[in-house]
Amino acid sequence: MQTSRIGRRLVIDSVVASALLFGTLGPVYAEPPAVSLIGHYSNLVWTKDEDPHALSGYNLDLYRQGNTVFGNIGVAVGSPEPVLAKLYDISFDEKTKAISFKAKYSKGTRYHKDIPPEKRDAKVILTFSGKLSPRWAKGEFVQQDGYPPFEITAKDKCTLRKTSDTLKPDSIEEWNQLFGN
């Protein structure tokens, strides 16, 4: 009788200890949630040449992994491909679909007599504030000079239509490697 009671107690203790161990350590080793596509949106205008160039517009890619929203934007600057920039300071309200973000990119080299040593990257800070719908992203882009006093150089209210592209990265880490972070 005594051995049977001790044996049952050992089994119960080991089950409780296992539950505690795996209950607290389990999430540490859990797979991260899969990346989901919020959407690809664009209003890019291309030349109809044999070698097309992006004349104007934006190309926005938004993703989510768990509670983290991330993405990138392509900005037409007249080159063959839009200049890509990583989004930061992203705010997305799932209920109202309100979204805002910032991005920094370069429009090439800027030359001016007051800029030593006569040239520097033409940095731009792009800010967006607007809303998403199942078919579009609508709002205002504000471009600022990337150097003090950070003057606003352009404002553009526009609608980017959702595209049928379904490509997405496998993880935030893979996406960060693409953008060098």
QUIJOGI-V664467 format. One record per residue. N is the residue number from 0. SS is DSSP state (h for helix, s for strand, l for the rest). OMEGA is omega in whole degrees, -180 to 180 (none if undefined). BURIAL is 1 if it has 9 or more other ideal C-beta (glycine too) atoms within 8 Angstrom, else 0. Layout:
n,ss,omega,burial
N,SS,OMEGA,BURIAL
N,SS,OMEGA,BURIAL
This chain:
n,ss,omega,burial
0,l,-177,0
1,h,-179,0
2,h,-179,0
3,h,178,0
4,h,179,0
5,h,179,0
6,h,178,0
7,h,-180,0
8,h,178,0
9,h,179,0
10,h,-180,0
11,h,179,0
12,h,-179,0
13,h,177,0
14,h,179,0
15,h,180,0
16,h,178,0
17,h,179,0
18,h,178,0
19,h,-179,0
20,h,-178,0
21,h,177,0
22,h,-179,0
23,h,-179,0
24,h,-178,0
25,h,-178,0
26,h,179,0
27,h,-177,0
28,h,-179,0
29,l,176,0
30,l,175,0
31,l,180,0
32,l,-180,0
33,l,175,0
34,s,175,1
35,s,-180,0
36,s,172,1
37,s,175,1
38,s,171,1
39,s,-177,1
40,s,-178,1
41,s,169,1
42,l,-178,1
43,l,175,1
44,s,-176,0
45,s,172,0
46,l,-180,0
47,l,180,0
48,l,174,0
49,l,177,0
50,l,-173,0
51,l,176,1
52,l,176,1
53,s,-177,1
54,s,-177,1
55,s,174,0
56,l,-175,1
57,s,175,1
58,s,-173,1
59,s,176,1
60,s,-179,1
61,s,-180,1
62,s,175,1
63,s,169,1
64,s,-173,1
65,l,178,0
66,l,-176,0
67,s,175,0
68,s,180,1
69,s,180,1
70,s,180,1
71,s,179,1
72,s,173,1
73,s,-178,1
74,s,178,1
75,l,178,1
76,l,179,1
77,l,179,0
78,l,-180,0
79,l,179,0
80,l,175,0
81,l,176,1
82,s,-179,1
83,s,177,1
84,s,177,1
85,s,177,0
86,s,174,1
87,s,-175,0
88,s,-178,0
89,s,174,1
90,s,-179,0
91,s,178,1
92,l,-177,0
93,l,-178,0
94,l,-176,0
95,l,-177,0
96,l,176,1
97,s,-179,1
98,s,173,1
99,s,179,1
100,s,175,1
101,s,175,1
102,s,176,1
103,s,177,1
104,s,179,1
105,s,177,0
106,s,-179,1
107,s,-178,0
108,s,-180,0
109,s,179,1
110,s,177,0
111,l,-177,0
112,l,-179,0
113,l,-178,0
114,l,177,1
115,l,-9,0
116,l,177,0
117,l,176,0
118,s,174,0
119,s,176,0
120,s,176,0
121,s,-178,1
122,s,180,1
123,s,172,1
124,s,-179,1
125,s,178,1
126,s,177,1
127,s,174,1
128,s,-179,0
129,s,-178,1
130,s,175,1
131,s,171,1
132,l,178,0
133,l,-177,0
134,l,-176,0
135,s,168,1
136,s,-175,1
137,s,179,1
138,s,-177,1
139,s,172,1
140,s,176,1
141,s,178,1
142,s,178,1
143,s,172,1
144,s,-178,1
145,l,180,1
146,l,178,0
147,l,12,0
148,l,175,0
149,l,-179,0
150,l,174,0
151,s,-178,0
152,s,179,0
153,s,172,0
154,s,-175,0
155,s,174,0
156,s,-178,0
157,s,176,1
158,s,175,0
159,s,-179,1
160,s,177,1
161,s,179,1
162,l,-177,0
163,l,-180,0
164,l,-179,0
165,l,-180,0
166,l,177,0
167,l,177,0
168,l,178,1
169,l,-178,0
170,l,175,1
171,h,-179,1
172,h,178,0
173,h,-180,1
174,h,178,1
175,h,178,1
176,h,177,0
177,h,-179,0
178,l,174,1
179,l,178,0
180,l,none,0
